């Protein structure tokens, strides 16, 4: 079976996000001072061949832990659905 995974990787809340801070500071320059607390992360979409949704989720979890995120500095969440 084939599954699609959508993964969001974000810097940990306790860590500085220089890119997000720069975007936050620029919001007032473009007339949007109401927007604050911007955090910049990554969105990853991938496809997995697996026998079941549980197996696909395990493969995605493993890929996040081993390659797609730096667990010291980032957190991740994902969803998996059959395609």
C-alpha positions as CSV (number, residue, x, y, z in Angstrom):
1,X,0.0,0.0,0.0
2,X,1.1,3.6,-0.6
3,X,0.9,6.3,2.0
4,X,1.5,10.1,2.0
5,X,3.1,11.7,5.0
6,X,3.0,15.4,5.8
7,X,5.7,16.5,8.2
8,X,6.2,19.8,10.0
9,X,9.6,20.5,11.6
10,X,9.9,23.5,13.8
11,X,12.6,25.0,16.1
12,X,12.0,24.2,19.7
13,X,10.1,27.0,21.5
14,X,12.9,27.5,24.0
15,X,15.4,28.3,21.2
16,X,15.9,31.5,19.4
17,X,14.6,31.6,15.8
18,X,16.6,34.3,14.0
19,X,14.6,33.9,10.8
20,X,11.3,34.1,12.6
21,X,12.4,37.1,14.6
22,X,13.5,39.0,11.4
23,X,10.1,38.3,9.8
24,X,8.3,39.4,13.0
25,X,10.3,42.6,13.0
26,X,9.4,43.2,9.3
27,X,5.7,42.9,9.8
28,X,5.2,46.4,11.1
29,X,7.2,47.7,8.0
30,X,4.6,46.2,5.7
31,X,1.6,47.5,7.7
32,X,0.9,44.4,9.8
33,X,2.0,45.3,13.3
34,X,-0.7,42.9,14.8
35,X,1.4,39.9,13.7
36,X,4.0,38.7,16.2
37,X,5.8,35.6,17.3
38,X,6.6,34.2,13.9
39,X,8.5,30.9,13.8
40,X,10.0,29.5,10.6
41,X,10.2,25.8,10.0
42,X,10.0,23.3,7.2
43,X,7.2,21.3,5.7
44,X,8.1,17.9,4.1
45,X,5.9,15.7,2.1
46,X,6.9,12.1,1.3
47,X,5.4,8.8,0.1
48,X,5.9,5.5,1.8
49,X,5.3,2.0,0.6
50,X,4.2,-0.1,3.6
51,X,1.9,-3.1,4.5
52,X,-0.2,-1.0,6.9
53,X,-0.7,2.6,8.2
54,X,1.0,1.6,11.4
55,X,4.1,0.4,9.6
56,X,4.1,3.6,7.5
57,X,3.9,5.7,10.6
58,X,6.9,3.8,12.1
59,X,8.9,4.5,8.9
60,X,8.1,8.2,9.0
61,X,8.9,8.4,12.7
62,X,12.3,6.7,12.0
63,X,13.0,9.1,9.1
64,X,12.3,12.1,11.3
65,X,14.5,10.9,14.1
66,X,17.4,9.8,11.9
67,X,17.4,12.4,9.2
68,X,14.7,15.0,8.8
69,X,15.0,16.7,12.2
70,X,17.7,17.7,14.7
71,X,16.0,16.5,17.9
72,X,18.3,18.7,20.0
73,X,17.0,21.9,18.3
74,X,13.7,20.9,16.5
75,X,10.4,19.2,17.1
76,X,8.2,17.5,14.5
77,X,4.7,16.4,14.0
78,X,3.3,14.3,11.1
79,X,0.2,12.8,9.6
80,X,0.0,9.7,7.4
81,X,-2.8,8.9,5.0
82,X,-3.4,6.2,2.4
83,X,-3.2,7.3,-1.2
